[in-house]
């Protein structure tokens, strides 16, 4: 799994948006708490990582690169 793959997964949850690691989830992408949970569930479904064991990290993430980091750490 790569940074680009994770960004594509996130973009799939946010139709019509380009997603880059430097982007703010809330300010740049307009992700609210429900949107974040949708992203987390899709990441779990498509990557096989156990997102629920990292849920606090996901809810504290402010930027896409933080989501990427959590996913890469969980996958290793």
TARAZI-V669389 format. One record per residue. N is the residue number from 0. SS is DSSP state (h for helix, s for strand, l for the rest). OMEGA is omega in whole degrees, 0 to 359 (none if undefined). BURIAL is 1 if it has 24 or more other C-alpha atoms within 12 Angstrom, else 0. Layout:
BEGIN
N&SS&OMEGA&BURIAL ; N&SS&OMEGA&BURIAL
END
This chain:
BEGIN
0&l&182&0 ; 1&l&177&0 ; 2&h&180&0 ; 3&h&179&0 ; 4&h&180&0 ; 5&h&177&1 ; 6&h&178&1 ; 7&h&178&1 ; 8&h&179&1 ; 9&h&179&1 ; 10&h&178&1 ; 11&h&178&0 ; 12&h&182&1 ; 13&l&185&0 ; 14&l&178&0 ; 15&l&180&0 ; 16&l&170&0 ; 17&l&182&0 ; 18&l&178&1 ; 19&l&183&1 ; 20&l&184&1 ; 21&l&187&0 ; 22&l&175&1 ; 23&s&179&0 ; 24&l&185&1 ; 25&l&185&0 ; 26&l&183&0 ; 27&l&187&0 ; 28&l&178&1 ; 29&l&181&0 ; 30&l&174&1 ; 31&l&184&0 ; 32&h&178&0 ; 33&h&177&0 ; 34&h&179&0 ; 35&h&179&1 ; 36&h&176&1 ; 37&h&178&0 ; 38&h&182&1 ; 39&h&181&1 ; 40&h&179&1 ; 41&h&177&1 ; 42&h&179&1 ; 43&h&181&1 ; 44&h&187&0 ; 45&h&181&0 ; 46&h&181&1 ; 47&l&178&0 ; 48&l&178&1 ; 49&l&185&0 ; 50&h&183&1 ; 51&h&178&0 ; 52&h&179&0 ; 53&h&188&1 ; 54&h&179&1 ; 55&h&178&0 ; 56&h&179&0 ; 57&h&183&1 ; 58&h&178&1 ; 59&h&182&0 ; 60&l&178&1 ; 61&l&184&1 ; 62&s&179&1 ; 63&h&182&1 ; 64&h&176&1 ; 65&h&176&1 ; 66&h&179&1 ; 67&h&181&1 ; 68&h&179&1 ; 69&h&180&1 ; 70&h&180&1 ; 71&h&178&1 ; 72&h&181&0 ; 73&h&182&0 ; 74&h&184&0 ; 75&l&none&0
END
